[in-house]
Amino acid sequence: MCRLLGYSSDRAASLEDLIGADGLQRFTGLCALHGDGWGMAWYDGGEPDIRKSTVRADSEPEYEKLAREALGDLGLVHLRWATPGLGVTERNSHPFRYEQYVFAHNGAIHPQDRLAEMLPPDWERQLAGTTDSERYFLLIMSHLASHGGDVAAAIAAAAADIDARYDPNSLNAILLSPDRLYAISWYHQSRVPEALLRANGHTEADEIAAYFDLAYRATESAVVVASTGWPQPGWTPLPNRHVLVTDRRTLRTQVLPLEA
């Protein structure tokens, strides 16, 4: 399980610009639990730049530096809590890239011994790592052509497919294209990892219940969407089994149901 943050802004903006110095400190502080590395992606033009590491975010000077730089107007941040059995390696670190698309996931898909069945063989051969998350991403990409390039429709088809064939606890994710931000909310409330959270010192019932929630803040200058666990006063909850779609050029935002 992991923490996610995605954004689209009317100008190149740093993470600190978007959520403030206190917000940056609080969000980064989530790596106390989600400490299996971090990743960032941003667009300054049509091609994404990606940086990622297996080092805990608050122990990584590069993370601190990048979080305070105005890198691009569209981007994401990922703090990883690796699913047991999936190695903490550079190849398994988020975000993942396919062509001009970038993706980061929060959740686990079980059973792991059947993950190799998720993708058609020609897509399975394109894997860089061993994670369920990268396979989920490539499954979305594999649905693009059959859905006429409609990313939201491809997301819905892939999520429904995984939900029917596997036991995911969450398919929450941020997917970026050169034109749009997609924030995916799809999770099973009954599968929140309560025992793991309690074992790591998280005992508040409300905090545990909200672990898979996503919320967003839309202003005239930026849209930011993120996982819970840090203060988000005034943010709007993103309903389960919906996708937030933000146009990079206009910042027009839609919340669409994920129906296969």
C-alpha positions as CSV (number, residue, x, y, z in Angstrom):
1,M,0.0,0.0,0.0
2,C,1.2,3.5,-0.7
3,R,0.3,7.2,-0.7
4,L,-0.5,9.2,-3.8
5,L,-0.6,12.8,-4.9
6,G,-1.3,14.2,-8.3
7,Y,-1.6,17.7,-9.7
8,S,-2.3,19.9,-12.7
9,S,-1.5,23.6,-12.5
10,D,-1.8,26.6,-14.7
11,R,2.0,27.0,-14.5
12,A,5.1,25.0,-13.5
13,A,4.7,24.6,-9.7
14,S,6.6,22.8,-7.0
15,L,5.0,20.4,-4.5
16,E,5.6,23.0,-1.8
17,D,3.8,25.7,-3.9
18,L,0.8,23.5,-4.3
19,I,0.3,22.3,-0.8
20,G,2.4,24.7,1.3
21,A,5.4,24.1,3.5
22,D,3.4,22.6,6.3
23,G,1.5,20.4,3.8
24,L,4.7,19.2,2.3
25,Q,6.1,18.3,5.7
26,R,2.9,16.4,6.7
27,F,2.6,14.6,3.4
28,T,6.3,13.6,3.4
29,G,5.9,12.5,7.0
30,L,3.6,9.7,5.7
31,C,6.9,7.9,4.7
32,A,7.2,6.9,8.4
33,L,5.0,4.0,7.4
34,H,5.3,4.3,3.6
35,G,9.0,4.1,3.7
36,D,9.9,1.7,0.8
37,G,11.0,4.4,-1.5
38,W,9.4,7.3,-3.4
39,G,8.9,8.5,-7.0
40,M,8.0,11.6,-8.8
41,A,6.9,12.3,-12.4
42,W,6.2,15.6,-14.1
43,Y,5.6,17.1,-17.5
44,D,7.2,20.2,-18.8
45,G,6.0,19.8,-22.3
46,G,4.8,16.6,-23.9
47,E,7.3,14.1,-22.4
48,P,7.4,13.0,-18.8
49,D,10.4,13.1,-16.5
50,I,10.7,10.5,-13.8
51,R,12.8,10.2,-10.7
52,K,12.5,7.4,-8.2
53,S,14.4,5.7,-5.4
54,T,14.2,2.8,-2.9
55,V,15.3,5.1,-0.1
56,R,12.7,6.5,2.4
57,A,11.6,10.0,1.2
58,D,12.7,12.0,4.2
59,S,16.2,10.4,4.1
60,E,16.7,11.3,0.4
61,P,18.2,14.8,-0.4
62,E,17.0,14.5,-4.0
63,Y,13.4,14.2,-2.8
64,E,13.7,17.3,-0.7
65,K,15.3,19.2,-3.6
66,L,12.7,18.2,-6.2
67,A,9.7,18.8,-3.9
68,R,10.7,22.5,-3.7
69,E,11.4,23.0,-7.4
70,A,8.9,24.2,-10.0
71,L,9.4,21.2,-12.2
72,G,6.3,21.2,-14.4
73,D,2.6,21.9,-14.5
74,L,1.4,18.3,-14.4
75,G,2.8,15.6,-12.1
76,L,2.5,13.1,-9.4
77,V,4.3,11.9,-6.2
78,H,4.3,8.3,-4.8
79,L,5.4,7.1,-1.4
80,R,5.7,3.3,-1.4
81,W,4.8,0.7,1.2
82,A,5.7,-2.4,-0.6
83,T,3.3,-5.4,-0.7
84,P,5.0,-8.3,1.1
85,G,6.5,-10.6,-1.5
86,L,7.1,-7.8,-4.0
87,G,10.8,-6.7,-3.8
88,V,11.9,-3.2,-3.0
89,T,13.9,-2.6,-6.1
90,E,14.3,0.2,-8.6
91,R,12.4,-1.8,-11.2
92,N,9.4,-2.2,-8.9
93,S,9.4,1.4,-7.8
94,H,6.6,3.7,-8.9
95,P,5.8,5.6,-11.1
96,F,5.8,3.4,-14.2
97,R,6.0,4.7,-17.8
98,Y,4.5,3.4,-21.0
99,E,5.1,5.7,-24.0
100,Q,3.8,9.1,-22.9
101,Y,1.7,7.8,-20.0
102,V,2.8,7.6,-16.3
103,F,1.2,5.6,-13.5
104,A,1.4,5.1,-9.8
105,H,-0.9,2.7,-7.7
106,N,-1.9,2.3,-4.1
107,G,-3.1,-1.2,-3.2
108,A,-2.4,-4.9,-3.5
109,I,-3.8,-7.4,-5.9
110,H,-4.1,-11.0,-4.7
111,P,-3.3,-13.9,-5.2
112,Q,0.2,-13.1,-6.2
113,D,0.8,-16.5,-7.7
114,R,-1.7,-15.7,-10.4
115,L,-0.4,-12.2,-11.3
116,A,1.2,-13.6,-14.5
117,E,-2.3,-14.4,-15.8
118,M,-3.4,-10.7,-15.7
119,L,-2.0,-9.6,-19.1
120,P,-2.0,-11.0,-22.6
121,P,1.4,-12.7,-23.2
122,D,2.7,-9.9,-25.5
123,W,2.0,-7.4,-22.8
124,E,3.4,-9.6,-20.0
125,R,6.7,-9.6,-21.9
126,Q,6.9,-5.8,-21.6
127,L,7.1,-5.8,-17.8
128,A,10.2,-4.2,-16.3
129,G,9.6,-5.4,-12.8
130,T,7.4,-8.0,-10.9
131,T,4.6,-5.9,-9.4
132,D,0.9,-6.2,-9.6
133,S,0.9,-2.4,-10.0
134,E,2.8,-2.4,-13.3
135,R,0.6,-5.1,-14.6
136,Y,-2.5,-3.1,-13.7
137,F,-1.0,-0.1,-15.6
138,L,-0.2,-2.2,-18.7
139,L,-3.7,-3.8,-18.6
140,I,-5.2,-0.2,-18.9
141,M,-2.8,0.5,-21.8
142,S,-3.8,-2.7,-23.5
143,H,-7.5,-1.6,-23.4
144,L,-6.8,1.7,-25.0
145,A,-7.1,0.7,-28.6
146,S,-10.3,-1.3,-28.1
147,H,-11.8,1.7,-26.5
148,G,-10.9,4.2,-29.2
149,G,-8.2,5.9,-27.1
150,D,-10.7,6.7,-24.3
151,V,-8.5,6.5,-21.2
152,A,-11.4,6.6,-18.7
153,A,-13.1,3.8,-20.5
154,A,-9.9,1.8,-20.6
155,I,-9.4,2.4,-16.8
156,A,-13.0,1.2,-16.1
157,A,-12.5,-2.0,-18.2
158,A,-9.2,-2.9,-16.6
159,A,-10.4,-2.3,-13.1
160,A,-13.6,-4.3,-13.6
161,D,-11.5,-7.1,-15.2
162,I,-9.1,-7.2,-12.2
163,D,-12.0,-7.0,-9.7
164,A,-13.7,-10.0,-11.4
165,R,-10.6,-12.2,-11.6
166,Y,-8.6,-11.3,-8.5
167,D,-9.1,-10.0,-4.9
168,P,-7.7,-6.4,-4.9
169,N,-8.0,-4.4,-1.8
170,S,-7.5,-1.1,-3.8
171,L,-7.0,-0.1,-7.4
172,N,-6.6,3.6,-6.4
173,A,-4.1,5.2,-8.8
174,I,-2.9,8.3,-10.5
175,L,-2.5,8.1,-14.3
176,L,-1.0,11.0,-16.3
177,S,-1.1,11.6,-20.0
178,P,0.3,14.7,-21.8
179,D,-3.2,16.2,-21.8
180,R,-4.9,15.0,-18.6
181,L,-4.7,13.9,-15.0
182,Y,-6.7,10.8,-14.0
183,A,-7.2,10.0,-10.3
184,I,-8.8,6.6,-9.9
185,S,-10.8,5.7,-6.8
186,W,-11.7,2.0,-6.7
187,Y,-11.4,0.0,-3.4
188,H,-13.0,-2.5,-1.1
189,Q,-13.7,-0.9,2.3
190,S,-13.8,-4.4,3.9
191,R,-10.2,-5.0,2.8
192,V,-8.6,-2.0,4.5
193,P,-5.4,-3.5,6.0
194,E,-6.5,-2.8,9.6
195,A,-4.2,-5.3,11.3
196,L,-1.1,-3.9,9.5
197,L,-2.1,-0.3,10.3
198,R,-2.6,-1.1,14.0
199,A,0.7,-3.0,14.1
200,N,2.4,0.1,12.8
201,G,0.9,2.4,15.4
202,H,-2.3,3.6,13.7
203,T,-5.1,3.1,16.1
204,E,-7.7,5.7,15.3
205,A,-10.8,4.1,13.9
206,D,-11.6,7.0,11.6
207,E,-8.1,7.1,10.2
208,I,-8.1,3.4,9.5
209,A,-11.5,3.5,7.9
210,A,-10.4,6.4,5.6
211,Y,-7.1,4.7,4.6
212,F,-8.2,4.2,0.9
213,D,-10.0,7.5,0.6
214,L,-8.9,10.1,-2.0
215,A,-9.8,13.8,-1.9
216,Y,-9.1,16.7,-4.2
217,R,-8.9,20.5,-4.1
218,A,-9.8,22.5,-7.2
219,T,-8.9,26.2,-7.5
220,E,-8.6,28.6,-10.4
221,S,-4.9,27.9,-10.6
222,A,-4.5,24.2,-9.8
223,V,-6.2,20.8,-9.1
224,V,-4.5,18.6,-6.5
225,V,-5.7,15.1,-5.5
226,A,-4.2,12.9,-2.8
227,S,-4.5,10.0,-0.4
228,T,-5.4,10.6,3.2
229,G,-3.3,10.6,6.4
230,W,-2.4,14.3,6.4
231,P,-4.6,17.4,6.9
232,Q,-6.9,18.2,4.0
233,P,-9.3,20.8,5.3
234,G,-12.0,21.8,2.7
235,W,-11.0,19.1,0.2
236,T,-13.7,17.2,-1.7
237,P,-13.9,13.5,-1.3
238,L,-13.6,11.5,-4.5
239,P,-16.4,8.8,-4.5
240,N,-15.4,5.2,-4.7
241,R,-15.5,3.7,-8.2
242,H,-15.1,7.1,-9.8
243,V,-12.3,8.8,-11.7
244,L,-11.4,12.5,-11.4
245,V,-10.4,13.8,-14.9
246,T,-8.6,17.1,-15.2
247,D,-7.8,18.8,-18.5
248,R,-4.2,20.1,-18.4
249,R,-4.9,23.1,-20.6
250,T,-8.1,24.4,-19.0
251,L,-8.1,22.7,-15.6
252,R,-11.7,21.7,-16.2
253,T,-12.4,18.8,-13.9
254,Q,-15.0,16.0,-14.2
255,V,-15.8,13.2,-11.8
256,L,-17.0,10.2,-13.8
257,P,-18.4,6.8,-12.7
258,L,-16.2,3.9,-13.5
259,E,-18.6,1.7,-15.4
260,A,-17.1,-1.1,-17.6
